[in-house]
Amino acid sequence: MATPHISAEPGDFAPAVLMPGDPKRAERMAAQILDDAKLVTQVRGIVGFTGRYNGPGANQGKPLSVMASGMGMPSICIYATELFGQYGVERIIRVGTAGGVSERVDIGDVIIGVGAHTTSSMNELRIPGTHFSAVADFGLAAAAWAAAAGDPHVVAGAVISSDHFYFKIPGQLDAMRAHGVLGVEMEAAGLYGVAANLGKQALTVLTISDHLTKPSADMTAQERETIFQGALKLAVAAALS
């Protein structure tokens, strides 16, 4: 049953998978929220764990998996395709970080990514003659929004998934702001495209780690690994809804 990129066996993954990009963050999440976490894959250092959710409320004891995605759309699309198509996973919630674009968000705020524009060509050929719209599953997004319970530091809206971390196109940032983009990251549009193609569910929940248009103190590398509690709470609520 093992795929070229995942060494797990049938039944090793829960129906819902949380996907941070960083393997260290995946390991940290699994240790925090899962009881009896079992390492089910570690091909190329991309670790995946399955256990039972140990948090409060009705979701306690439900099976849940956490697996890293690596960086960028090609990477997350490989893992999402194999998880959805060959391991019976029904929903993937990306839990990551983003650079703030909109004045509506500040460092530490959380974005529920209901849609994802992209600079990538990955989704261009999905529907011939059509501009594919990369959107989250409405039910997952609604569950995350409900779990936010009116928190003013949680915002729902569109992000942009970029193929480039450093390269910037002149005028692009101003245009993003003019069109209401909340933040920029590197995976959501690809994940949403795979989920749509395979009839599965996907959502992205992001913590703002730096801001492209406001002078601010960016998060350190250590903070990026550890400060994800708000986003994680919403991701779990969506995953187990």
Beta strands, then each sheet from edge to edge (+ up, - down):
strand 1: 16-19
strand 2: 34-41
strand 3: 48-53
strand 4: 63-67
strand 5: 91-100
strand 6: 110-118
strand 7: 154-161
strand 8: 183-185
strand 9: 201-211
sheet 1: 2+ 3- 4+ 1+ 5+ 8- 7- 6- 9+
end
